[in-house]
Amino acid sequence: MSVPAGFGEGGMPVGLQLIGNYFQEGTLLHAAHAFQQATDWHARTPSGF
C-alpha cells in the first residue's frame, strides 16, 4: 500500500510504501490510517497547482 508522505525534488509527490505479512491486511490498513491521522500529507497539493 502506498500513502502520501511529502514532496521530493521539483515538488513531485512522494509515497510511503507499506508492506505487510500474508493475511494481515487489517494491520496494514491500521498502520496507514494511523500515519494519515498523524500527518497532513494527504491534504496537501504540490506548489504551483
mmCIF file as Biopython writes it, N, C-alpha, C and O atoms, coordinates in Angstrom:
data_model
#
loop_
_atom_site.group_PDB
_atom_site.id
_atom_site.type_symbol
_atom_site.label_atom_id
_atom_site.label_alt_id
_atom_site.label_comp_id
_atom_site.label_asym_id
_atom_site.label_entity_id
_atom_site.label_seq_id
_atom_site.pdbx_PDB_ins_code
_atom_site.Cartn_x
_atom_site.Cartn_y
_atom_site.Cartn_z
_atom_site.occupancy
_atom_site.B_iso_or_equiv
_atom_site.auth_seq_id
_atom_site.auth_asym_id
_atom_site.pdbx_PDB_model_num
ATOM 1   N N  . MET A ? 1  ? 0.848  -1.139  0.000   1.0 0.0 1  A 1 
ATOM 2   C CA . MET A ? 1  ? 0.000  0.000   0.000   1.0 0.0 1  A 1 
ATOM 3   C C  . MET A ? 1  ? 0.909  1.220   0.000   1.0 0.0 1  A 1 
ATOM 4   O O  . MET A ? 1  ? 1.957  1.222   0.645   1.0 0.0 1  A 1 
ATOM 5   N N  . SER A ? 2  ? 0.504  2.250   -0.721  1.0 0.0 2  A 1 
ATOM 6   C CA . SER A ? 2  ? 1.275  3.482   -0.762  1.0 0.0 2  A 1 
ATOM 7   C C  . SER A ? 2  ? 0.421  4.615   -0.218  1.0 0.0 2  A 1 
ATOM 8   O O  . SER A ? 2  ? -0.739 4.766   -0.601  1.0 0.0 2  A 1 
ATOM 9   N N  . VAL A ? 3  ? 0.991  5.405   0.670   1.0 0.0 3  A 1 
ATOM 10  C CA . VAL A ? 3  ? 0.292  6.557   1.241   1.0 0.0 3  A 1 
ATOM 11  C C  . VAL A ? 3  ? 1.131  7.809   1.003   1.0 0.0 3  A 1 
ATOM 12  O O  . VAL A ? 3  ? 2.359  7.729   0.986   1.0 0.0 3  A 1 
ATOM 13  N N  . PRO A ? 4  ? 0.485  8.970   0.818   1.0 0.0 4  A 1 
ATOM 14  C CA . PRO A ? 4  ? 1.234  10.202  0.602   1.0 0.0 4  A 1 
ATOM 15  C C  . PRO A ? 4  ? 2.173  10.494  1.772   1.0 0.0 4  A 1 
ATOM 16  O O  . PRO A ? 4  ? 1.793  10.366  2.935   1.0 0.0 4  A 1 
ATOM 17  N N  . ALA A ? 5  ? 3.426  10.896  1.438   1.0 0.0 5  A 1 
ATOM 18  C CA . ALA A ? 5  ? 4.410  11.120  2.502   1.0 0.0 5  A 1 
ATOM 19  C C  . ALA A ? 5  ? 5.257  12.363  2.254   1.0 0.0 5  A 1 
ATOM 20  O O  . ALA A ? 5  ? 6.358  12.474  2.795   1.0 0.0 5  A 1 
ATOM 21  N N  . GLY A ? 6  ? 4.769  13.285  1.457   1.0 0.0 6  A 1 
ATOM 22  C CA . GLY A ? 6  ? 5.513  14.519  1.256   1.0 0.0 6  A 1 
ATOM 23  C C  . GLY A ? 6  ? 5.796  14.800  -0.196  1.0 0.0 6  A 1 
ATOM 24  O O  . GLY A ? 6  ? 5.175  14.232  -1.095  1.0 0.0 6  A 1 
ATOM 25  N N  . PHE A ? 7  ? 6.754  15.694  -0.409  1.0 0.0 7  A 1 
ATOM 26  C CA . PHE A ? 7  ? 7.136  16.104  -1.753  1.0 0.0 7  A 1 
ATOM 27  C C  . PHE A ? 7  ? 8.646  16.070  -1.865  1.0 0.0 7  A 1 
ATOM 28  O O  . PHE A ? 7  ? 9.363  16.485  -0.955  1.0 0.0 7  A 1 
ATOM 29  N N  . GLY A ? 8  ? 9.113  15.573  -2.984  1.0 0.0 8  A 1 
ATOM 30  C CA . GLY A ? 8  ? 10.544 15.468  -3.216  1.0 0.0 8  A 1 
ATOM 31  C C  . GLY A ? 8  ? 11.051 16.612  -4.076  1.0 0.0 8  A 1 
ATOM 32  O O  . GLY A ? 8  ? 10.431 17.671  -4.167  1.0 0.0 8  A 1 
ATOM 33  N N  . GLU A ? 9  ? 12.169 16.375  -4.689  1.0 0.0 9  A 1 
ATOM 34  C CA . GLU A ? 9  ? 12.805 17.357  -5.548  1.0 0.0 9  A 1 
ATOM 35  C C  . GLU A ? 9  ? 11.862 17.758  -6.685  1.0 0.0 9  A 1 
ATOM 36  O O  . GLU A ? 9  ? 11.231 16.905  -7.309  1.0 0.0 9  A 1 
ATOM 37  N N  . GLY A ? 10 ? 11.777 19.040  -6.941  1.0 0.0 10 A 1 
ATOM 38  C CA . GLY A ? 10 ? 10.909 19.534  -8.007  1.0 0.0 10 A 1 
ATOM 39  C C  . GLY A ? 10 ? 9.447  19.548  -7.641  1.0 0.0 10 A 1 
ATOM 40  O O  . GLY A ? 10 ? 8.596  19.761  -8.504  1.0 0.0 10 A 1 
ATOM 41  N N  . GLY A ? 11 ? 9.132  19.321  -6.361  1.0 0.0 11 A 1 
ATOM 42  C CA . GLY A ? 11 ? 7.738  19.349  -5.922  1.0 0.0 11 A 1 
ATOM 43  C C  . GLY A ? 11 ? 6.942  18.107  -6.262  1.0 0.0 11 A 1 
ATOM 44  O O  . GLY A ? 11 ? 5.720  18.093  -6.121  1.0 0.0 11 A 1 
ATOM 45  N N  . MET A ? 12 ? 7.620  17.068  -6.708  1.0 0.0 12 A 1 
ATOM 46  C CA . MET A ? 12 ? 6.918  15.834  -7.052  1.0 0.0 12 A 1 
ATOM 47  C C  . MET A ? 12 ? 6.495  15.094  -5.777  1.0 0.0 12 A 1 
ATOM 48  O O  . MET A ? 12 ? 7.254  15.034  -4.810  1.0 0.0 12 A 1 
ATOM 49  N N  . PRO A ? 13 ? 5.277  14.531  -5.781  1.0 0.0 13 A 1 
ATOM 50  C CA . PRO A ? 13 ? 4.813  13.818  -4.598  1.0 0.0 13 A 1 
ATOM 51  C C  . PRO A ? 13 ? 5.615  12.548  -4.331  1.0 0.0 13 A 1 
ATOM 52  O O  . PRO A ? 13 ? 6.087  11.886  -5.255  1.0 0.0 13 A 1 
ATOM 53  N N  . VAL A ? 14 ? 5.758  12.226  -3.052  1.0 0.0 14 A 1 
ATOM 54  C CA . VAL A ? 14 ? 6.468  11.031  -2.612  1.0 0.0 14 A 1 
ATOM 55  C C  . VAL A ? 14 ? 5.483  10.162  -1.839  1.0 0.0 14 A 1 
ATOM 56  O O  . VAL A ? 14 ? 4.697  10.667  -1.037  1.0 0.0 14 A 1 
ATOM 57  N N  . GLY A ? 15 ? 5.528  8.858   -2.080  1.0 0.0 15 A 1 
ATOM 58  C CA . GLY A ? 15 ? 4.670  7.933   -1.359  1.0 0.0 15 A 1 
ATOM 59  C C  . GLY A ? 15 ? 5.480  7.032   -0.446  1.0 0.0 15 A 1 
ATOM 60  O O  . GLY A ? 15 ? 6.611  6.657   -0.757  1.0 0.0 15 A 1 
ATOM 61  N N  . LEU A ? 16 ? 4.886  6.695   0.676   1.0 0.0 16 A 1 
ATOM 62  C CA . LEU A ? 16 ? 5.487  5.744   1.611   1.0 0.0 16 A 1 
ATOM 63  C C  . LEU A ? 16 ? 4.850  4.390   1.331   1.0 0.0 16 A 1 
ATOM 64  O O  . LEU A ? 16 ? 3.630  4.249   1.427   1.0 0.0 16 A 1 
ATOM 65  N N  . GLN A ? 17 ? 5.654  3.401   0.987   1.0 0.0 17 A 1 
ATOM 66  C CA . GLN A ? 17 ? 5.127  2.078   0.694   1.0 0.0 17 A 1 
ATOM 67  C C  . GLN A ? 17 ? 5.142  1.227   1.952   1.0 0.0 17 A 1 
ATOM 68  O O  . GLN A ? 17 ? 6.175  1.073   2.603   1.0 0.0 17 A 1 
ATOM 69  N N  . LEU A ? 18 ? 3.989  0.682   2.283   1.0 0.0 18 A 1 
ATOM 70  C CA . LEU A ? 18 ? 3.851  -0.203  3.438   1.0 0.0 18 A 1 
ATOM 71  C C  . LEU A ? 18 ? 3.578  -1.616  2.934   1.0 0.0 18 A 1 
ATOM 72  O O  . LEU A ? 18 ? 2.731  -1.824  2.065   1.0 0.0 18 A 1 
ATOM 73  N N  . ILE A ? 19 ? 4.295  -2.571  3.481   1.0 0.0 19 A 1 
ATOM 74  C CA . ILE A ? 19 ? 4.142  -3.967  3.082   1.0 0.0 19 A 1 
ATOM 75  C C  . ILE A ? 19 ? 3.885  -4.794  4.338   1.0 0.0 19 A 1 
ATOM 76  O O  . ILE A ? 19 ? 4.593  -4.658  5.335   1.0 0.0 19 A 1 
ATOM 77  N N  . GLY A ? 20 ? 2.880  -5.642  4.283   1.0 0.0 20 A 1 
ATOM 78  C CA . GLY A ? 20 ? 2.541  -6.451  5.445   1.0 0.0 20 A 1 
ATOM 79  C C  . GLY A ? 20 ? 2.661  -7.938  5.168   1.0 0.0 20 A 1 
ATOM 80  O O  . GLY A ? 20 ? 2.908  -8.360  4.038   1.0 0.0 20 A 1 
ATOM 81  N N  . ASN A ? 21 ? 2.484  -8.709  6.203   1.0 0.0 21 A 1 
ATOM 82  C CA . ASN A ? 21 ? 2.504  -10.163 6.093   1.0 0.0 21 A 1 
ATOM 83  C C  . ASN A ? 21 ? 1.210  -10.669 5.455   1.0 0.0 21 A 1 
ATOM 84  O O  . ASN A ? 21 ? 0.210  -9.955  5.396   1.0 0.0 21 A 1 
ATOM 85  N N  . TYR A ? 22 ? 1.251  -11.907 4.985   1.0 0.0 22 A 1 
ATOM 86  C CA . TYR A ? 22 ? 0.062  -12.527 4.425   1.0 0.0 22 A 1 
ATOM 87  C C  . TYR A ? 22 ? -1.085 -12.513 5.426   1.0 0.0 22 A 1 
ATOM 88  O O  . TYR A ? 22 ? -0.893 -12.778 6.613   1.0 0.0 22 A 1 
ATOM 89  N N  . PHE A ? 23 ? -2.266 -12.203 4.937   1.0 0.0 23 A 1 
ATOM 90  C CA . PHE A ? 23 ? -3.498 -12.224 5.732   1.0 0.0 23 A 1 
ATOM 91  C C  . PHE A ? 23 ? -3.485 -11.242 6.904   1.0 0.0 23 A 1 
ATOM 92  O O  . PHE A ? 23 ? -4.216 -11.421 7.878   1.0 0.0 23 A 1 
ATOM 93  N N  . GLN A ? 24 ? -2.660 -10.215 6.806   1.0 0.0 24 A 1 
ATOM 94  C CA . GLN A ? 24 ? -2.591 -9.185  7.846   1.0 0.0 24 A 1 
ATOM 95  C C  . GLN A ? 24 ? -3.008 -7.826  7.286   1.0 0.0 24 A 1 
ATOM 96  O O  . GLN A ? 24 ? -2.457 -6.791  7.661   1.0 0.0 24 A 1 
ATOM 97  N N  . GLU A ? 25 ? -3.990 -7.847  6.380   1.0 0.0 25 A 1 
ATOM 98  C CA . GLU A ? 25 ? -4.430 -6.618  5.748   1.0 0.0 25 A 1 
ATOM 99  C C  . GLU A ? 25 ? -4.961 -5.611  6.763   1.0 0.0 25 A 1 
ATOM 100 O O  . GLU A ? 25 ? -4.783 -4.404  6.597   1.0 0.0 25 A 1 
ATOM 101 N N  . GLY A ? 26 ? -5.606 -6.101  7.803   1.0 0.0 26 A 1 
ATOM 102 C CA . GLY A ? 26 ? -6.138 -5.215  8.833   1.0 0.0 26 A 1 
ATOM 103 C C  . GLY A ? 26 ? -5.044 -4.419  9.523   1.0 0.0 26 A 1 
ATOM 104 O O  . GLY A ? 26 ? -5.201 -3.224  9.773   1.0 0.0 26 A 1 
ATOM 105 N N  . THR A ? 27 ? -3.941 -5.079  9.830   1.0 0.0 27 A 1 
ATOM 106 C CA . THR A ? 27 ? -2.803 -4.402  10.459  1.0 0.0 27 A 1 
ATOM 107 C C  . THR A ? 27 ? -2.216 -3.359  9.521   1.0 0.0 27 A 1 
ATOM 108 O O  . THR A ? 27 ? -1.858 -2.262  9.951   1.0 0.0 27 A 1 
ATOM 109 N N  . LEU A ? 28 ? -2.119 -3.695  8.254   1.0 0.0 28 A 1 
ATOM 110 C CA . LEU A ? 28 ? -1.591 -2.777  7.255   1.0 0.0 28 A 1 
ATOM 111 C C  . LEU A ? 28 ? -2.498 -1.549  7.121   1.0 0.0 28 A 1 
ATOM 112 O O  . LEU A ? 28 ? -2.010 -0.420  7.086   1.0 0.0 28 A 1 
ATOM 113 N N  . LEU A ? 29 ? -3.791 -1.763  7.046   1.0 0.0 29 A 1 
ATOM 114 C CA . LEU A ? 29 ? -4.734 -0.648  6.953   1.0 0.0 29 A 1 
ATOM 115 C C  . LEU A ? 29 ? -4.690 0.226   8.203   1.0 0.0 29 A 1 
ATOM 116 O O  . LEU A ? 29 ? -4.794 1.450   8.115   1.0 0.0 29 A 1 
ATOM 117 N N  . HIS A ? 30 ? -4.537 -0.397  9.353   1.0 0.0 30 A 1 
ATOM 118 C CA . HIS A ? 30 ? -4.446 0.357   10.605  1.0 0.0 30 A 1 
ATOM 119 C C  . HIS A ? 30 ? -3.196 1.238   10.617  1.0 0.0 30 A 1 
ATOM 120 O O  . HIS A ? 30 ? -3.256 2.395   11.033  1.0 0.0 30 A 1 
ATOM 121 N N  . ALA A ? 31 ? -2.074 0.699   10.166  1.0 0.0 31 A 1 
ATOM 122 C CA . ALA A ? 31 ? -0.832 1.470   10.127  1.0 0.0 31 A 1 
ATOM 123 C C  . ALA A ? 31 ? -0.953 2.649   9.168   1.0 0.0 31 A 1 
ATOM 124 O O  . ALA A ? 31 ? -0.515 3.755   9.485   1.0 0.0 31 A 1 
ATOM 125 N N  . ALA A ? 32 ? -1.545 2.418   7.997   1.0 0.0 32 A 1 
ATOM 126 C CA . ALA A ? 32 ? -1.729 3.501   7.029   1.0 0.0 32 A 1 
ATOM 127 C C  . ALA A ? 32 ? -2.657 4.573   7.584   1.0 0.0 32 A 1 
ATOM 128 O O  . ALA A ? 32 ? -2.404 5.766   7.416   1.0 0.0 32 A 1 
ATOM 129 N N  . HIS A ? 33 ? -3.718 4.154   8.236   1.0 0.0 33 A 1 
ATOM 130 C CA . HIS A ? 33 ? -4.658 5.113   8.827   1.0 0.0 33 A 1 
ATOM 131 C C  . HIS A ? 33 ? -3.987 5.931   9.934   1.0 0.0 33 A 1 
ATOM 132 O O  . HIS A ? 33 ? -4.185 7.143   10.014  1.0 0.0 33 A 1 
ATOM 133 N N  . ALA A ? 34 ? -3.208 5.283   10.773  1.0 0.0 34 A 1 
ATOM 134 C CA . ALA A ? 34 ? -2.503 5.983   11.849  1.0 0.0 34 A 1 
ATOM 135 C C  . ALA A ? 34 ? -1.529 7.007   11.280  1.0 0.0 34 A 1 
ATOM 136 O O  . ALA A ? 34 ? -1.422 8.113   11.809  1.0 0.0 34 A 1 
ATOM 137 N N  . PHE A ? 35 ? -0.816 6.654   10.209  1.0 0.0 35 A 1 
ATOM 138 C CA . PHE A ? 35 ? 0.104  7.602   9.567   1.0 0.0 35 A 1 
ATOM 139 C C  . PHE A ? 35 ? -0.666 8.792   9.017   1.0 0.0 35 A 1 
ATOM 140 O O  . PHE A ? 35 ? -0.233 9.934   9.170   1.0 0.0 35 A 1 
ATOM 141 N N  . GLN A ? 36 ? -1.797 8.538   8.382   1.0 0.0 36 A 1 
ATOM 142 C CA . GLN A ? 36 ? -2.606 9.625   7.821   1.0 0.0 36 A 1 
ATOM 143 C C  . GLN A ? 36 ? -3.147 10.530  8.916   1.0 0.0 36 A 1 
ATOM 144 O O  . GLN A ? 36 ? -3.209 11.745  8.726   1.0 0.0 36 A 1 
ATOM 145 N N  . GLN A ? 37 ? -3.535 9.983   10.037  1.0 0.0 37 A 1 
ATOM 146 C CA . GLN A ? 37 ? -4.047 10.788  11.149  1.0 0.0 37 A 1 
ATOM 147 C C  . GLN A ? 37 ? -2.941 11.624  11.788  1.0 0.0 37 A 1 
ATOM 148 O O  . GLN A ? 37 ? -3.211 12.707  12.307  1.0 0.0 37 A 1 
ATOM 149 N N  . ALA A ? 38 ? -1.710 11.142  11.758  1.0 0.0 38 A 1 
ATOM 150 C CA . ALA A ? 38 ? -0.584 11.838  12.388  1.0 0.0 38 A 1 
ATOM 151 C C  . ALA A ? 38 ? 0.032  12.902  11.482  1.0 0.0 38 A 1 
ATOM 152 O O  . ALA A ? 38 ? 0.770  13.764  11.960  1.0 0.0 38 A 1 
ATOM 153 N N  . THR A ? 39 ? -0.258 12.855  10.189  1.0 0.0 39 A 1 
ATOM 154 C CA . THR A ? 39 ? 0.316  13.812  9.240   1.0 0.0 39 A 1 
ATOM 155 C C  . THR A ? 39 ? -0.803 14.459  8.427   1.0 0.0 39 A 1 
ATOM 156 O O  . THR A ? 39 ? -1.962 14.055  8.514   1.0 0.0 39 A 1 
ATOM 157 N N  . ASP A ? 40 ? -0.439 15.461  7.641   1.0 0.0 40 A 1 
ATOM 158 C CA . ASP A ? 40 ? -1.438 16.075  6.765   1.0 0.0 40 A 1 
ATOM 159 C C  . ASP A ? 40 ? -1.018 16.011  5.293   1.0 0.0 40 A 1 
ATOM 160 O O  . ASP A ? 40 ? -1.509 16.785  4.471   1.0 0.0 40 A 1 
ATOM 161 N N  . TRP A ? 41 ? -0.115 15.090  4.963   1.0 0.0 41 A 1 
ATOM 162 C CA . TRP A ? 41 ? 0.361  14.979  3.587   1.0 0.0 41 A 1 
ATOM 163 C C  . TRP A ? 41 ? -0.768 14.668  2.621   1.0 0.0 41 A 1 
ATOM 164 O O  . TRP A ? 41 ? -0.736 15.125  1.479   1.0 0.0 41 A 1 
ATOM 165 N N  . HIS A ? 42 ? -1.755 13.909  3.044   1.0 0.0 42 A 1 
ATOM 166 C CA . HIS A ? 42 ? -2.856 13.533  2.158   1.0 0.0 42 A 1 
ATOM 167 C C  . HIS A ? 42 ? -3.715 14.733  1.752   1.0 0.0 42 A 1 
ATOM 168 O O  . HIS A ? 42 ? -4.455 14.654  0.772   1.0 0.0 42 A 1 
ATOM 169 N N  . ALA A ? 43 ? -3.628 15.827  2.482   1.0 0.0 43 A 1 
ATOM 170 C CA . ALA A ? 43 ? -4.439 17.006  2.196   1.0 0.0 43 A 1 
ATOM 171 C C  . ALA A ? 43 ? -3.665 18.089  1.427   1.0 0.0 43 A 1 
ATOM 172 O O  . ALA A ? 43 ? -4.271 19.057  0.967   1.0 0.0 43 A 1 
ATOM 173 N N  . ARG A ? 44 ? -2.361 17.946  1.282   1.0 0.0 44 A 1 
ATOM 174 C CA . ARG A ? 44 ? -1.542 18.947  0.611   1.0 0.0 44 A 1 
ATOM 175 C C  . ARG A ? 44 ? -1.489 18.722  -0.889  1.0 0.0 44 A 1 
ATOM 176 O O  . ARG A ? 44 ? -1.676 17.605  -1.371  1.0 0.0 44 A 1 
ATOM 177 N N  . THR A ? 45 ? -1.232 19.794  -1.615  1.0 0.0 45 A 1 
ATOM 178 C CA . THR A ? 45 ? -1.017 19.724  -3.057  1.0 0.0 45 A 1 
ATOM 179 C C  . THR A ? 45 ? 0.337  20.313  -3.385  1.0 0.0 45 A 1 
ATOM 180 O O  . THR A ? 45 ? 0.833  21.162  -2.644  1.0 0.0 45 A 1 
ATOM 181 N N  . PRO A ? 46 ? 0.946  19.883  -4.476  1.0 0.0 46 A 1 
ATOM 182 C CA . PRO A ? 46 ? 2.237  20.453  -4.868  1.0 0.0 46 A 1 
ATOM 183 C C  . PRO A ? 46 ? 2.102  21.941  -5.138  1.0 0.0 46 A 1 
ATOM 184 O O  . PRO A ? 46 ? 1.050  22.399  -5.584  1.0 0.0 46 A 1 
ATOM 185 N N  . SER A ? 47 ? 3.159  22.702  -4.870  1.0 0.0 47 A 1 
ATOM 186 C CA . SER A ? 47 ? 3.110  24.132  -5.125  1.0 0.0 47 A 1 
ATOM 187 C C  . SER A ? 47 ? 2.985  24.354  -6.640  1.0 0.0 47 A 1 
ATOM 188 O O  . SER A ? 47 ? 3.543  23.608  -7.444  1.0 0.0 47 A 1 
ATOM 189 N N  . GLY A ? 48 ? 2.248  25.385  -6.993  1.0 0.0 48 A 1 
ATOM 190 C CA . GLY A ? 48 ? 2.030  25.694  -8.405  1.0 0.0 48 A 1 
ATOM 191 C C  . GLY A ? 48 ? 0.748  25.091  -8.969  1.0 0.0 48 A 1 
ATOM 192 O O  . GLY A ? 48 ? 0.438  25.292  -10.143 1.0 0.0 48 A 1 
ATOM 193 N N  . PHE A ? 49 ? -0.006 24.351  -8.146  1.0 0.0 49 A 1 
ATOM 194 C CA . PHE A ? 49 ? -1.263 23.752  -8.615  1.0 0.0 49 A 1 
ATOM 195 C C  . PHE A ? 49 ? -2.434 24.363  -7.918  1.0 0.0 49 A 1 
ATOM 196 O O  . PHE A ? 49 ? -3.576 23.986  -8.183  1.0 0.0 49 A 1 
#
